[in-house]
């Protein structure tokens, strides 16, 4: 099922391909609090927190979700971070009692959009999580039980496959690693401030930059929703310009799709300060001119919050 998730809820997603790290040791909480933008103490065995891992310049190195058990924390991240996330964390282990283990292949992970928590076998770990700007539940199980659980969930919920999930996350305005989230982006530019940053916690790598941005109240660009004016399709990589002027580039498109729920061609993209006001119009231009210029309008996220769509 690749569209119309709104009409199919409750639904479930499979996230088993995500990178998964088990962090243990007596110093695990203090260590992770020095690496993550959010307060690790907020995580629990029943609730997930979302956080970022940054460079000293405040740029993204990872976007993660974190939950905890009595003896360890579990981080999960985009599959593309599997080879880089563990070395990035281990680089900062000096004299800490911290052990990091890649358990990506050991556990399967599903996410269910439903409230309240669904009744599932006791061998499942069910954890409250907000992955798509709506309350949902992460379900963890040993990889050996993956097929049985998939069959069980399929009998109760609509399955949102990879194509469906991509459309849905764009509709919800959720940034994705290697699309909206790259090493050139600061979390506040990607609308991650509210969900991933705790300004009251102790120091972490990149905190000074994030604090300065909060004090100034400004970023150079921000992630915006874009709607095609004449329903022409858009594509990632298109550059954004003021109307009828290709001399001054003011942004670019990162993800695009057709939303059957909304009946619109929609996209996510970064727009520079001064050009990102809701209701503003820009021209989206293909770098190689393979498709015609598309007139787009900037809208609030998520897309379904717009009553005129």
N, C-alpha and C positions, 0 to 999 in steps of 0.2 A: 504494500500500500504506500503510495508515494505522495499523497496529498490529502487535503481535507481532514487533517488530524483533529481539528476542532470538533468536527462532527463525530469523531471516532472515540473520543475520550470516554472512559479511561483507556489508556494505551500503555505499551511498554517498549523499551529500547534495549538493545544489547550493546554493552560497553566493554565487553570482555577483552577487546584488543588494546585497551588503554594500558599505559605503563603503570606498574604498581610497585611501590617500595615499602618495605617494612623497616621502621626505625625503632631500635631498642637501645637499652643501656640506661644507666642511672641519670645521665645528663641529657637525655633526649629532649625533654621539654625546654630546658634553657637553651640548648643548641638550636632547636628549630625556631624558637622565638627570636633568635638572632639572625635567622635567615628568611623568615616569612613576613609578609606585610601585615598579616592579620594576627590576632592574639591566639596562640595555640591553646591557651587555657579554655577557650570557648568550645573547643571540639570535645565530643564525648562519644560513648558507644552507641548513643541513640540519635545524635545530630552531627551532621557534616558541616565544616566551614570551608570557605573558598579563600584562596590566598594567591599571592604572586611571589616569585623569587626574582630578585633584581641584580643588576650590576651596581657598582659603586656610583654610577652616573644616573641611576634610577631607571634604566632601560630593562625591558623584560628579558629574563632568561627562562622562565617557566611560569605556567599558570596551573595551579593544582587544587585538588580537593583533599581534605584531611579529616580522618576520623580516628578514634582511639579505642584501644582495649587496655585492660589493666597493666599489661607489661610492654606495650608497644603502640606506636602510631602507624597508620597506613596512609600513604600519599598516593593519589592516582592522577595521571596527567595524560595528555594527548599521546597516541602511539609514537608520533614522531620524536618525542623526547626521551624515549627509552634508553638510547645510548648516551645521552648527554646529561640527564638529570642526576643520576647517581654520582658520576665524577664531579659535577658542579657542587653538590653538597659535601662530598668527602674532602674536597679541597680545603674546606674551612674547619675540618676536625683537626685540632692541634693536640691538646692533652685531655680531650673530652672522652668520657665513657659513653661512646655512641657507636652503634653498629648499624649499617645500612645494607639491606639485602633486597635484591631484585626478586619479587615473587609474582611477576607478571603472568607466568604460565601456570602458576599454582592455583589461582583463584579466578573464577568467572564473575562477571559483574553485570547486573541488569538494573534498569531504572524504570519505575512505574509512576505514571501520572495518575494519581488517585488520592483522595482523602476520604476516610481515615486510612490507616495502615491496612494493607490486605492481609488476610490470614494465610500463612504459608508454613511449610514444614519447619520443625524446630532446628533442623540443620542449616537453615538459612539465617544470615545476619541481616536484619532489616533496619535501615538507618534513614532518618529524615534528611532529605537533601533537596536543595533548590538549584537545579542545573539548567532549567529552561525558563527562568523568570516566573515559575509557578511551583507551588509546593509539590513534592513528589517523594519517592522512597527508593533508595539504593538497596539492592538485594545482592548480597555476597554469598557465594557458595564455592566449595572445593571444585576445581575444574572437572573432576570426575563426575560430578552431579549436574554438569551443565545441561546435557541433552534432556534429562528427565525434567529439570526445572523449566527449560524452554517449552517443552510440551505442555506442562502444567499451565504456564502463563499464557500460552497460545489459546488454551481452552477458555480462558477467562477474560483476556484483553485483546484488543487489536494490536498487532505487531507493527511498529513503525520502523521500517528498514532504513538502510543508510541514505537512500534518496529522500525518503520521507523525512528523516531526521534533519537533513540539510535544509530542506524547505522550511521546516518548522522552526529551526533555530534562527534562520534569517528573519522569518516573520516575527519572532520574539526579540530580535535585535541582539542576539547573543554572539559575542565575539568568539572566534575559533582560532586555535593555534595554526600558524603558517598561512592564515588569511588576514584576519584583522590583528592578530597578535604575533608580532615579530620582534627581533632584537632592536628594532628602530623605534619601538613604541613605549611610551610611559603609561602606566596603568590608568591614570586619570583621563588620558586622551581616548581610551577605549571604554569609557563609562564604567570602569571597574571600582571606582572609589568607594561607593557605598557598600559593596559586597565583599571587598577584599582588603580594605585598609583600616587599621585601627590606629588612630592618632594618639591614643593614651598609653599604649604599651611601651616597652623599652626599646632600645636601639636595635636596628637591623640593617643589613647591607642595603644601601640606597636611601636610607631614611631622610638624610639631609636634603636631598633633591626633592623628595615627595613633600616634605614639610615646607620648603620654600615655595613650591607651587601652590600649596594650600593657602599660604600667607598672601601670595600675590592674587589668587583667585582667577588665574588665567593659564591657559595652555595654548600652544601654537596651533593646534588643530584638535578636532574632536570627531568621534565616530557618529555618523548621521544616517538616518533612513532616507532613501531616495526612491521616488516613484516616477516611472516613465510617463510623460505627458500624453503621448499618443499611443501608448501600449506597445511601443517598439521594444524589443528585447535589449538588455544590456549585458555586459560581460565583464569579469574581473580584468583589471588592467587598464580599463578606459580612463582617460584623464579628464578632469573637470576644469572648465573654464567659464568666466563670465560670459553671458549671452553675446554671441556674435563677435567674440574676441578670443583668438587662440594665442595671444601674445603673453598672457599671464596665467599660468597654471595655478589653480587654487585647491586641487585635491585629486583623488583617484578612487576608483571603485575596487573594492576588495572581494565582494561576493554578490552574486545576482541570481535571480530565479523568477519563475512565474508562480504567483500564489493563486491557486484555484479558489481558495477560501475567500480571498479578497477580490479576485477577478482583476488582478493588476500585475504588471511587471515591476518587481521591486528589487532593491539592491541596498547593500551596506557600503559605506565609503567614508574616507577621511576628508574633511573640508577644513581649510585654514580659517583661523580667527578673522572675523570681519566679513566672511561670506557664508557662515553656517547658520544663520537665523532661520527658524521654522517659517516655511512659506516662500523662501527664496528660491529662485530658479537659476539653473546652470545648464551648460551644454556639456554632455558627455561625448568625448571624441575617442575613437579607436586609434591607438598609436600608429598602426600600419594602414589605417583608412579602409580596412576590410569591411566595416559596416558603417551605415550612415550615422551622422551625428544625431544624438537623442537629447531632446529637451527634458530635463528632470526637475522635480520639485523636492525640496527638503522637507521632511516630515518628522514628527516626534516618534520615538521608539517606546514600546513595541509598535509595530504597524497597526495592529488591531485596536490601538488606543485612539486612532483617528476616526472620528465619527463620520467624516466625509469620504472615507475610502469605500 
